[in-house]
C-alpha cells in the first residue's frame, strides 16, 4: 500500500485567483448598467444615441467577458506568460521611479492653480521624461512646454473646456 498522495499536476490546476477578476468585472459591469439605466433623459434633443448607450454596451461587455472567463477558469485556460524582449520578469519593481512619478503628479495637482496648466504641465512632462531616463533636460522642458500649451489650446478651443491659465492669464 502506497502512502503517496497523488497531487494534481500544477499545470492542470485552475488559477482560482482569476475568480477575483471575474467578481470585479461583474461589479463594474453591474454598476455601469445601473448607473446608465438611472440617468435622467433630456440631455440633447437631436442626439439619437444619448448618454446611456456606451455605458450599457461596456457594462454588458464586462458581464459577458466575466461569464466567459468564469467558464474558462475551471477548464485550465491560462494566458501565455509574457515573452517580451525588453522586460525581465525576475527583476524587482522599481519603486523609486514609481514614487517619483507619483510625487510629480501630486506636485502637478498642487501647482496647476497658482502657476496654470501651461507652466505646471510643462514641468510635469519634463519631470516625467527625466525620471524615466531622459538626460536631455532642455529638450525635456521644450517638449513639455509644447505639449502643455498644445493641450491647453486643444481643451480650450477644441473642447471648450478652460484649463487654469494661472500667472499666464491674459497672455494665453
C-alpha positions in Angstrom: 0.0 0.0 0.0 1.4 3.3 -1.1 1.5 6.4 1.2 2.0 8.8 -1.6 -1.0 11.0 -2.2 -1.4 11.9 -5.8 -1.4 15.6 -6.3 -2.8 17.1 -9.5 -0.2 18.5 -11.8 0.4 22.2 -11.2 -0.2 23.0 -14.9 -3.6 21.2 -14.7 -5.0 23.1 -11.6 -7.1 26.1 -12.4 -5.9 29.5 -11.2 -8.6 30.4 -8.7 -7.3 33.9 -8.2 -8.8 34.7 -11.6 -12.3 34.5 -10.0 -11.4 37.8 -8.2 -11.0 39.3 -11.7 -14.4 37.9 -12.6 -16.0 39.4 -9.5 -14.5 42.8 -10.2 -15.7 42.6 -13.8 -19.3 41.7 -12.6 -19.3 44.5 -10.0 -18.1 47.2 -12.5 -20.4 45.9 -15.3 -23.4 45.9 -12.9 -22.5 49.4 -11.7 -22.3 50.7 -15.2 -25.6 49.2 -16.2 -27.3 50.5 -13.1 -25.8 54.0 -13.5 -26.6 54.1 -17.2 -30.2 53.0 -16.7 -30.9 55.5 -13.9 -29.5 58.5 -15.9 -32.2 61.2 -16.4 -33.1 61.8 -20.0 -33.3 65.1 -22.0 -29.6 65.9 -22.4 -29.9 66.5 -26.1 -33.0 66.7 -28.3 -31.2 65.8 -31.5 -28.8 63.1 -30.2 -30.4 59.7 -31.2 -27.8 57.8 -29.3 -28.0 59.5 -25.9 -25.7 59.2 -22.9 -26.8 55.7 -22.0 -25.6 53.7 -25.0 -21.9 53.5 -24.3 -22.1 52.7 -20.6 -24.7 50.0 -21.4 -22.5 48.5 -24.1 -19.4 48.5 -21.9 -21.4 47.1 -18.9 -22.9 44.3 -20.9 -19.5 43.5 -22.4 -17.9 43.3 -19.0 -20.6 40.9 -17.8 -20.3 38.7 -20.9 -16.5 38.6 -20.6 -16.8 37.7 -16.8 -19.0 34.8 -17.7 -16.6 33.6 -20.5 -13.7 33.9 -18.1 -15.6 32.1 -15.3 -16.2 29.2 -17.8 -12.6 29.2 -19.0 -11.0 29.1 -15.5 -12.0 25.6 -14.4 -11.1 24.3 -17.8 -7.5 25.3 -17.1 -7.3 28.0 -19.6 -4.4 30.3 -18.8 -2.8 33.2 -20.6 0.6 32.8 -22.1 3.4 34.2 -20.0 4.8 37.4 -21.2 7.7 36.8 -23.5 8.7 40.4 -24.1 12.2 41.1 -25.1 12.6 44.3 -23.2 11.5 43.1 -19.7 12.9 40.7 -17.1 10.1 39.2 -15.0 12.7 38.2 -12.4 13.7 41.8 -11.7 12.1 43.5 -8.7 9.8 46.5 -9.2 11.4 49.9 -9.4 9.5 51.6 -6.5 11.8 54.7 -6.6 10.7 55.6 -10.1 7.0 54.9 -9.2 7.4 57.1 -6.1 9.0 59.9 -8.1 6.2 59.8 -10.8 3.5 59.8 -8.1 5.3 62.8 -6.4 5.4 64.6 -9.8 1.7 64.0 -10.2 0.9 65.4 -6.7 3.1 68.4 -7.5 1.1 69.0 -10.7 -2.1 68.9 -8.6 -0.6 71.5 -6.2 0.9 73.8 -8.8 -1.8 73.8 -11.6 -4.0 76.5 -9.9 -1.3 79.0 -9.0 1.0 78.5 -12.0 -1.5 77.5 -14.6 -1.7 74.4 -16.8 0.9 75.6 -19.3 3.7 76.0 -16.8 2.7 73.2 -14.4 2.1 70.8 -17.3 5.4 71.7 -18.9 7.2 71.0 -15.6 5.2 67.7 -15.2 6.0 66.4 -18.7 9.7 67.4 -18.4 9.9 65.9 -14.9 8.4 62.6 -16.1 10.7 62.4 -19.0 13.7 63.0 -16.7 12.5 60.4 -14.1 12.1 57.9 -16.9 15.7 58.3 -18.0 16.0 61.2 -20.5 19.2 63.2 -19.8 18.3 66.0 -22.3 17.0 68.5 -19.8 16.5 71.4 -22.1 14.8 69.3 -24.7 12.5 67.8 -22.0 11.4 71.3 -21.0 10.9 72.4 -24.6 8.8 69.3 -25.5 6.9 69.6 -22.2 6.1 73.3 -23.0 4.9 72.3 -26.5 2.7 69.5 -25.1 1.3 71.7 -22.3 0.5 74.7 -24.4 -0.8 72.4 -27.2 -3.1 70.5 -24.8 -4.2 73.9 -23.2 -5.4 75.1 -26.5 -6.8 71.7 -27.5 -9.0 71.7 -24.4 -9.9 75.4 -24.6 -10.5 75.8 -28.3 -11.3 72.3 -29.4 -13.4 71.1 -26.5 -14.5 74.4 -24.9 -13.0 73.4 -21.6 -11.0 76.1 -20.0 -7.9 75.0 -18.1 -6.4 77.3 -15.5 -4.0 79.9 -17.0 -2.5 80.9 -13.7 0.2 83.5 -13.9 -0.1 83.5 -17.7 -3.7 84.7 -17.6 -4.1 87.3 -20.3 -1.2 86.0 -22.2 -2.6 82.7 -23.3 
